[in-house]
Amino acid sequence: MSYEYFIARRYFSAKKKKHFSGIISLVSVIGITIGVAALVIILSVFNGFNGVVQKVLVGFSPHIRVEGKGKAGIENIEQVVNVLQQQNEIVSFAPYIAKKALLQSQEGNQVVMLKGVNENDIQNTLNIKQKIVLGKYSTKDSGAISEIVIGFNLADKLGVIVGNYISVFSPEEMGEMLRSLIPQAKRFRVAGIYETKNPEYDAQLAFISMDAAKEIFHTPNIQGIEIRLNDISQSEFVKQRLEQNFQSQTPNPQPLQIETWYDLHKDLFSVMNIERWSAYILLSCIIAVATFNLLGSLSMTVIEKRRDIGVLISMGAKRNSIQKIFLFEGMLVGVFGTVIGITLGLLVVILQDMFHLFPLDPTVYIIPAIPVEIRFADFFTVSFASLLLSAIASYIPSRRASAIIPMEAIRWE
C-alpha cells in the first residue's frame, strides 16, 4: 500500500462531524448514493418496459418480413421461397396479401387491414390460435360465404360475435359506393375473435383465406412473406444474408424490401431509446450536483490540512504525491457512494421483481406491476459516470494542494 493511499484513507475515515468539510463530504456520499441508486432503478424499469413491449409486438409480428416493391407484389414467388428454404435459421414462413378494406355490420363499419394467409402457415408463424378468446381460428372459403377472424376491439366496434355475418368491401368497391354505384360485397361469417392486448392489432387487423383475399383485391400475386426464426437475435444477420442471396441466386432479381421486427417498429423503439437516455442524462445531474459538494469538501480539507501538506513537502514528498493523496480521497468518496448506490438500487429492483412492491391496475395495464430487468451493462455505465465525475471534481482541489508552498504553510504553526 502506497503512503499516498494510506494518508488519503486516514483523511477519509477520520472526518469528524464538527468539521464542516466532513459534513459536506457526508452530503457528497449521500448525493452520489441517491443518484446512482435512482439511475439503476430507472434504467431497470426502462429495460422492463422495453422487454414487455418487445414481447407483445414480437409475439404477434414476424421476425422478418419480405415484400415486393410496387403494386405487383412478389412475382417470382417460387424463387424467393427456394432461397428461404435454404436458411437454417428460418423455422417457418407465411406468404400473405394484406390491404385496406371496409368491414360493415348491422351496428357499424370500420376500415381495417385485411390479411389473406393460409391457415397452417399463419399458425406456424404467428401462433394466432393461442390468442383466440372466442370461437376458433378458421378461414374456410366455401364460395358464397367464407369465414373471417377479427380482433376483440374490432368485434366490439362492429357489434358482432362469433357466428354473425359481416360484409367486406375492397378499395375498388368503396370507390363504386362513392360513385353511387351498387358495390358487390363479399359476405363473411365471424369464426373466431382473438386478443393480443395490443390495440394496434385487436382493432385494425382481420384474417381471411388466401383465395378470398385474391378474389377481393383482384390480384394473382403474393404481396409478401412473413418469417419466424429460431432465434430472434439473429434477425439482422439473416436479413443481410437474404439480401445477398436474393441478388445472387435469382436470375432476374426483382426489388424486394426486407425488414426485421425492429425495422417494423423502429419509431416506437427510437422514442423509447430517447426517453431512456434522457432519463439517464437528467438523473446523472444528481450525481453531478453531489460531485460539486465533493469539490467543496476537498477544497476545505486542503485548507484544514495545509500544515500537513507543508510538512510532507518539507520532508521530501513530491508534489505529484500530494496531488495523489487528495485524488485518492475524492475517489474514495466516489467509490463509497457508488457501491452503496449500486447495492441499494439492485436491492430495490430485486424486491420489485420478486414481490411487486409497485403494482399496476390490471384492468388498465396488461402487466400486474411495474416491470424491471437487470442488465449488468447498466451497472458498468452508471459506475463509470459516477467515478468519472468524482475524479473530475477531485482534480481541482488536488492541484491546489500540490501547489502549496511549504514555508508559507508552516510559518505560523
C-alpha positions as CSV (number, residue, x, y, z in Angstrom):
1,M,0.0,0.0,0.0
2,S,1.4,3.4,-1.0
3,Y,1.7,6.1,1.6
4,E,-0.4,8.4,-0.6
5,Y,-3.3,6.0,-0.4
6,F,-2.7,5.4,3.3
7,I,-2.9,9.1,4.1
8,A,-6.0,9.5,1.9
9,R,-7.7,6.7,3.6
10,R,-6.9,8.2,7.0
11,Y,-8.3,11.6,5.9
12,F,-11.4,9.9,4.6
13,S,-12.1,7.8,7.7
14,A,-11.1,10.5,10.2
15,K,-13.8,13.0,9.3
16,K,-15.4,14.5,12.3
17,K,-18.9,15.9,12.4
18,K,-17.5,19.1,14.0
19,H,-15.6,19.8,10.8
20,F,-17.7,21.5,8.1
21,S,-15.7,19.7,5.4
22,G,-16.8,16.4,7.0
23,I,-20.4,17.3,6.8
24,I,-20.1,18.3,3.1
25,S,-18.2,15.0,2.4
26,L,-21.1,13.1,4.0
27,V,-23.6,15.0,1.9
28,S,-21.5,14.1,-1.2
29,V,-21.6,10.4,-0.3
30,I,-25.4,10.6,0.2
31,G,-25.9,12.5,-3.0
32,I,-23.9,10.1,-5.1
33,T,-25.7,7.2,-3.4
34,I,-29.1,8.6,-4.3
35,G,-28.1,9.5,-7.8
36,V,-26.6,6.1,-8.6
37,A,-29.5,4.2,-7.0
38,A,-32.0,6.2,-8.9
39,L,-30.2,5.6,-12.2
40,V,-30.0,1.9,-11.6
41,I,-33.7,1.7,-10.7
42,I,-34.9,3.9,-13.6
43,L,-32.8,2.1,-16.2
44,S,-34.0,-1.3,-14.9
45,V,-37.6,0.0,-15.3
46,F,-36.9,1.1,-18.8
47,N,-35.4,-2.3,-19.6
48,G,-38.5,-3.9,-18.2
49,F,-40.9,-1.9,-20.2
50,N,-38.8,-2.4,-23.3
51,G,-38.9,-6.1,-22.7
52,V,-42.7,-6.1,-22.3
53,V,-43.2,-4.0,-25.5
54,Q,-40.9,-6.3,-27.4
55,K,-42.7,-9.4,-26.1
56,V,-46.2,-8.0,-27.1
57,L,-45.1,-6.8,-30.5
58,V,-42.9,-9.8,-31.5
59,G,-45.5,-12.2,-30.1
60,F,-47.8,-11.2,-33.0
61,S,-45.3,-9.9,-35.5
62,P,-42.9,-11.7,-37.9
63,H,-39.2,-11.7,-37.1
64,I,-38.5,-10.8,-40.7
65,R,-40.9,-9.6,-43.5
66,V,-40.1,-9.7,-47.2
67,E,-42.3,-7.6,-49.5
68,G,-42.2,-6.9,-53.2
69,K,-41.8,-3.3,-54.1
70,G,-44.6,-1.9,-56.1
71,K,-48.2,-2.9,-56.6
72,A,-47.4,-6.1,-58.4
73,G,-46.1,-7.8,-55.2
74,I,-43.7,-10.8,-55.4
75,E,-43.8,-12.1,-59.0
76,N,-41.2,-14.9,-58.8
77,I,-42.6,-16.4,-55.6
78,E,-41.0,-19.8,-56.3
79,Q,-37.5,-18.4,-56.5
80,V,-38.0,-16.5,-53.2
81,V,-39.4,-19.5,-51.4
82,N,-36.4,-21.6,-52.6
83,V,-34.0,-19.1,-51.0
84,L,-35.9,-19.1,-47.7
85,Q,-35.9,-22.9,-47.6
86,Q,-32.1,-22.9,-47.7
87,Q,-31.8,-20.8,-44.5
88,N,-31.3,-22.9,-41.4
89,E,-32.3,-20.1,-39.0
90,I,-35.8,-20.0,-40.5
91,V,-38.4,-22.0,-38.7
92,S,-41.5,-21.1,-40.8
93,F,-42.8,-18.6,-43.2
94,A,-46.2,-17.5,-44.4
95,P,-47.0,-15.8,-47.8
96,Y,-49.7,-13.2,-47.5
97,I,-51.8,-10.5,-49.1
98,A,-52.7,-7.5,-46.9
99,K,-54.6,-4.4,-47.9
100,K,-57.1,-1.9,-46.5
101,A,-60.7,-2.9,-46.7
102,L,-64.1,-1.8,-45.3
103,L,-65.9,-4.1,-42.9
104,Q,-69.6,-3.5,-42.4
105,S,-72.0,-5.0,-39.9
106,Q,-75.5,-4.0,-38.8
107,E,-74.0,-2.0,-36.0
108,G,-71.4,0.0,-37.9
109,N,-68.4,-0.2,-40.2
110,Q,-64.7,0.0,-39.8
111,V,-61.7,0.4,-42.2
112,V,-59.1,-2.3,-41.3
113,M,-56.1,-4.1,-42.6
114,L,-57.4,-7.3,-44.2
115,K,-54.8,-10.1,-44.4
116,G,-55.2,-13.2,-46.5
117,V,-53.0,-16.1,-45.5
118,N,-53.0,-19.9,-45.5
119,E,-54.3,-21.2,-42.2
120,N,-51.4,-23.6,-41.5
121,D,-48.8,-21.0,-42.4
122,I,-50.0,-18.3,-40.1
123,Q,-50.3,-20.8,-37.1
124,N,-46.7,-21.8,-37.5
125,T,-45.5,-18.2,-38.0
126,L,-47.7,-16.1,-35.6
127,N,-49.2,-18.7,-33.2
128,I,-52.5,-16.9,-33.6
129,K,-54.6,-19.9,-32.3
130,Q,-53.2,-19.3,-28.9
131,K,-54.7,-15.8,-29.0
132,I,-58.2,-16.9,-29.8
133,V,-60.6,-16.0,-27.0
134,L,-64.0,-16.7,-28.7
135,G,-64.7,-19.3,-31.3
136,K,-61.8,-20.8,-33.3
137,Y,-59.3,-19.8,-36.0
138,S,-60.9,-20.8,-39.3
139,T,-60.8,-19.0,-42.7
140,K,-62.6,-21.7,-44.7
141,D,-63.7,-20.4,-48.1
142,S,-66.9,-22.1,-49.3
143,G,-67.7,-19.8,-52.2
144,A,-70.7,-17.5,-51.3
145,I,-69.9,-17.2,-47.6
146,S,-66.4,-17.5,-46.2
147,E,-65.0,-17.3,-42.6
148,I,-63.1,-14.4,-41.0
149,V,-61.2,-14.0,-37.8
150,I,-61.2,-10.5,-36.2
151,G,-59.7,-8.8,-33.2
152,F,-61.5,-8.3,-29.9
153,N,-61.6,-4.5,-30.1
154,L,-62.8,-4.7,-33.7
155,A,-65.6,-7.0,-32.8
156,D,-66.7,-4.6,-30.1
157,K,-66.7,-1.7,-32.6
158,L,-68.7,-3.7,-35.2
159,G,-71.0,-5.1,-32.5
160,V,-70.6,-8.7,-33.7
161,I,-69.9,-12.0,-32.0
162,V,-68.9,-15.4,-33.3
163,G,-71.5,-16.6,-35.9
164,N,-72.5,-13.1,-37.0
165,Y,-72.1,-12.0,-40.6
166,I,-70.2,-9.0,-41.9
167,S,-69.6,-7.6,-45.4
168,V,-66.2,-6.8,-46.8
169,F,-65.6,-4.1,-49.4
170,S,-62.4,-3.7,-51.3
171,P,-60.9,-0.3,-52.1
172,E,-62.4,-0.6,-55.7
173,E,-65.8,-1.4,-54.3
174,M,-65.6,1.5,-51.9
175,G,-64.9,3.7,-54.9
176,E,-68.1,2.4,-56.5
177,M,-70.0,3.4,-53.4
178,L,-68.7,6.9,-53.7
179,R,-69.8,7.0,-57.4
180,S,-73.3,5.9,-56.3
181,L,-72.9,2.5,-57.8
182,I,-74.0,-0.7,-56.2
183,P,-70.9,-2.5,-55.0
184,Q,-70.5,-6.3,-54.9
185,A,-69.6,-7.0,-51.3
186,K,-68.4,-10.4,-50.1
187,R,-70.1,-11.9,-47.1
188,F,-68.1,-13.4,-44.2
189,R,-69.1,-15.3,-41.1
190,V,-67.1,-14.5,-37.9
191,A,-65.5,-17.8,-37.0
192,G,-63.2,-16.5,-34.2
193,I,-62.2,-13.5,-32.2
194,Y,-58.5,-13.1,-31.0
195,E,-57.0,-10.7,-28.4
196,T,-53.3,-9.8,-28.3
197,K,-53.6,-6.9,-25.7
198,N,-52.3,-4.6,-28.4
199,P,-54.9,-2.2,-29.7
200,E,-53.0,-1.7,-33.0
201,Y,-53.8,-5.3,-33.9
202,D,-57.0,-6.0,-32.0
203,A,-58.9,-3.1,-33.6
204,Q,-57.3,-3.0,-37.1
205,L,-56.4,-6.4,-38.3
206,A,-58.6,-9.2,-39.7
207,F,-57.7,-12.5,-41.3
208,I,-59.2,-14.4,-44.2
209,S,-58.1,-17.1,-46.5
210,M,-55.5,-16.5,-49.3
211,D,-58.0,-17.4,-52.0
212,A,-60.6,-15.0,-50.6
213,A,-58.0,-12.2,-50.5
214,K,-57.0,-12.8,-54.1
215,E,-60.7,-12.6,-55.1
216,I,-61.5,-9.4,-53.1
217,F,-58.4,-7.5,-54.1
218,H,-58.2,-8.8,-57.7
219,T,-54.6,-9.8,-57.5
220,P,-52.9,-13.0,-58.5
221,N,-49.6,-12.4,-56.8
222,I,-48.4,-12.7,-53.2
223,Q,-47.7,-9.3,-51.6
224,G,-45.1,-10.5,-49.1
225,I,-43.8,-13.3,-46.8
226,E,-43.6,-13.2,-43.0
227,I,-40.8,-15.2,-41.5
228,R,-40.2,-16.6,-38.0
229,L,-36.7,-17.6,-36.8
230,N,-35.4,-20.0,-34.2
231,D,-33.5,-17.1,-32.6
232,I,-34.9,-13.6,-32.9
233,S,-31.4,-12.1,-32.1
234,Q,-30.3,-13.3,-35.5
235,S,-32.8,-11.2,-37.3
236,E,-30.4,-8.6,-38.6
237,F,-27.8,-11.2,-39.7
238,V,-30.4,-13.3,-41.5
239,K,-31.8,-10.1,-43.2
240,Q,-28.4,-9.2,-44.6
241,R,-27.8,-12.7,-45.8
242,L,-31.2,-12.8,-47.5
243,E,-30.5,-9.6,-49.3
244,Q,-27.3,-11.1,-50.7
245,N,-28.9,-14.4,-51.6
246,F,-31.8,-12.8,-53.4
247,Q,-29.4,-10.8,-55.6
248,S,-27.1,-13.7,-56.3
249,Q,-29.4,-16.8,-56.6
250,T,-32.2,-15.4,-58.7
251,P,-31.5,-15.0,-62.5
252,N,-33.7,-11.8,-62.8
253,P,-33.9,-10.4,-59.2
254,Q,-36.8,-8.2,-58.5
255,P,-36.6,-5.4,-56.0
256,L,-37.6,-6.7,-52.6
257,Q,-37.9,-4.8,-49.3
258,I,-36.7,-6.9,-46.3
259,E,-37.4,-5.6,-42.8
260,T,-36.7,-7.1,-39.3
261,W,-39.1,-6.9,-36.4
262,Y,-37.1,-3.9,-35.2
263,D,-37.4,-2.1,-38.5
264,L,-41.2,-2.6,-38.4
265,H,-41.5,-0.9,-35.1
266,K,-38.4,1.4,-35.4
267,D,-40.2,4.6,-34.5
268,L,-41.5,3.2,-31.2
269,F,-38.2,1.8,-30.1
270,S,-36.4,5.0,-31.1
271,V,-38.8,7.0,-28.9
272,M,-38.2,4.6,-26.0
273,N,-34.4,4.8,-26.5
274,I,-34.6,8.6,-26.5
275,E,-36.6,8.6,-23.3
276,R,-34.1,6.2,-21.7
277,W,-31.1,8.4,-22.5
278,S,-33.0,11.5,-21.4
279,A,-33.7,9.9,-18.1
280,Y,-30.0,8.8,-17.8
281,I,-28.8,12.4,-18.5
282,L,-31.2,14.0,-16.1
283,L,-30.5,11.7,-13.3
284,S,-26.8,12.0,-13.9
285,C,-27.3,15.6,-12.9
286,I,-28.0,14.4,-9.4
287,I,-24.6,12.8,-9.3
288,A,-23.0,15.9,-10.8
289,V,-24.5,18.1,-8.0
290,A,-23.2,15.7,-5.5
291,T,-19.7,15.9,-7.0
292,F,-19.8,19.7,-6.7
293,N,-20.2,19.1,-3.0
294,L,-17.2,16.8,-3.2
295,L,-15.2,19.5,-4.8
296,G,-16.2,21.9,-1.9
297,S,-15.4,19.2,0.7
298,L,-11.9,18.5,-0.7
299,S,-11.2,22.2,-1.1
300,M,-12.0,22.8,2.6
301,T,-9.9,19.7,3.5
302,V,-7.0,21.2,1.7
303,I,-7.3,24.3,3.8
304,E,-7.6,22.3,7.0
305,K,-4.5,20.2,6.1
306,R,-2.2,23.0,4.9
307,R,0.2,22.3,7.8
308,D,0.3,18.6,7.0
309,I,0.9,19.3,3.3
310,G,3.7,21.7,4.2
311,V,5.4,19.2,6.5
312,L,5.1,16.4,3.9
313,I,6.7,18.6,1.2
314,S,9.4,19.7,3.6
315,M,10.2,16.0,4.3
316,G,10.7,15.3,0.6
317,A,7.3,14.4,-0.6
318,K,6.8,15.1,-4.3
319,R,4.0,17.5,-5.4
320,N,2.7,14.7,-7.5
321,S,2.3,12.6,-4.4
322,I,0.4,15.4,-2.7
323,Q,-1.9,15.5,-5.6
324,K,-2.5,11.8,-5.5
325,I,-3.5,12.0,-1.8
326,F,-6.4,14.2,-2.5
327,L,-7.3,12.4,-5.7
328,F,-7.5,9.2,-3.8
329,E,-9.6,10.8,-1.1
330,G,-12.1,12.1,-3.6
331,M,-12.2,8.8,-5.4
332,L,-12.8,7.0,-2.1
333,V,-15.9,9.2,-1.6
334,G,-17.0,8.4,-5.2
335,V,-16.4,4.7,-4.8
336,F,-18.1,4.6,-1.4
337,G,-21.2,6.4,-2.7
338,T,-21.3,4.4,-6.0
339,V,-21.1,1.0,-4.2
340,I,-23.8,1.8,-1.8
341,G,-26.0,3.3,-4.6
342,I,-25.5,0.2,-6.8
343,T,-26.3,-2.1,-3.9
344,L,-29.4,-0.1,-2.9
345,G,-30.7,0.1,-6.4
346,L,-30.1,-3.6,-7.1
347,L,-31.9,-4.4,-3.9
348,V,-35.0,-2.4,-4.8
349,V,-35.0,-3.9,-8.3
350,I,-34.8,-7.4,-7.0
351,L,-37.6,-6.8,-4.4
352,Q,-39.8,-5.3,-7.1
353,D,-39.2,-8.3,-9.4
354,M,-40.0,-10.8,-6.6
355,F,-42.7,-9.1,-4.6
356,H,-44.2,-6.4,-6.9
357,L,-43.8,-3.5,-4.5
358,F,-45.3,-1.1,-7.0
359,P,-48.3,-2.8,-8.6
360,L,-50.3,-1.6,-11.6
361,D,-54.1,-1.7,-12.1
362,P,-54.7,-5.0,-14.0
363,T,-57.9,-3.5,-15.6
364,V,-55.8,-0.9,-17.3
365,Y,-52.5,-2.5,-17.9
366,I,-51.6,-5.9,-19.3
367,I,-48.9,-6.4,-16.6
368,P,-49.5,-6.7,-12.8
369,A,-46.7,-4.5,-11.7
370,I,-44.0,-2.1,-12.9
371,P,-41.6,-4.4,-14.9
372,V,-37.9,-4.4,-14.2
373,E,-35.0,-6.1,-15.9
374,I,-31.4,-6.2,-14.6
375,R,-28.7,-5.6,-17.2
376,F,-25.2,-5.6,-15.8
377,A,-24.0,-3.3,-18.6
378,D,-26.1,-0.6,-16.9
379,F,-24.2,-1.1,-13.7
380,F,-21.0,-0.5,-15.6
381,T,-22.3,2.6,-17.3
382,V,-23.6,4.1,-14.1
383,S,-20.5,3.3,-12.1
384,F,-18.3,4.7,-14.9
385,A,-20.3,8.0,-15.0
386,S,-20.2,8.3,-11.2
387,L,-16.5,7.6,-10.8
388,L,-15.6,9.9,-13.8
389,L,-17.5,12.8,-12.3
390,S,-15.8,12.1,-8.9
391,A,-12.4,12.1,-10.5
392,I,-13.1,15.4,-12.3
393,A,-14.4,17.0,-9.1
394,S,-11.3,15.8,-7.2
395,Y,-8.8,17.1,-9.7
396,I,-9.0,20.8,-9.0
397,P,-8.6,20.6,-5.2
398,S,-5.7,18.1,-5.6
399,R,-3.9,20.5,-7.9
400,R,-4.3,23.3,-5.4
401,A,-2.9,21.1,-2.7
402,S,0.1,20.2,-4.7
403,A,0.8,24.0,-5.4
404,I,1.0,24.9,-1.7
405,I,4.4,26.5,-0.7
406,P,5.6,24.6,2.4
407,M,7.3,27.6,4.2
408,E,4.0,29.6,4.0
409,A,2.0,26.6,5.2
410,I,4.0,26.0,8.4
411,R,5.2,29.6,9.0
412,W,2.6,30.3,11.7
413,E,2.4,26.8,13.1
